């Protein structure tokens, strides 16, 4: 059973790692959404086994800190690349999705306690959460609907182009495809990735999302159901 749960959480982790900074609630009413400033991912299966043996945990679990960003709450708290977060305010952390919701539920400006594992052993880290920057918030909301927009290539167009459509997401059900170019978000024109992130930061997760896209030579409208 736990291996199947691991497979599901790993798929979610791909989205988390791609976004770079994802520690927020799924609830749209969390204003402002909380943020730590890290890249995270779930454990691979082999890592679970190794951690279970090394630390005496019956089944390995936790969330790996891939990168701590400069000038963020995570850096100020002393978090390091490679830290394994196993508890949030004494509650076990099993995957990235759970940690996202716990952080967001705590709210910006709150002090939280993380239990982490390092090579030298277990450690408690106190973190004061901050409000999520709007560009990051926009990416996070897009992720909740099930899509990511890639960085423009140096010699290519800056147009916001879909790079990932998550399986079984609202985006996939609406028919969104990789390489679709987003032209409008809820009837607001978006010519660049930055403009799309700004527009998405104002999108509600409790209402359908209307996108106008360009696919090949065609202009299409798609509606994504609220996640």
PyMOL commands that set and color helices and strands:
alter all, ss='L'
color gray80, all
select helices_A, chain A and resi 2-19+45-55+73-77+96-106+134-145+170-174+193-200
alter helices_A, ss='H'
color red, helices_A
select strands_A, chain A and resi 34-35+38-42+63-68+84-88+91-92+111-118+121-128+130-131+147-149+162-165+181-185+188-189+209-215+218-224
alter strands_A, ss='S'
color yellow, strands_A
deselect
rebuild
show_as cartoon
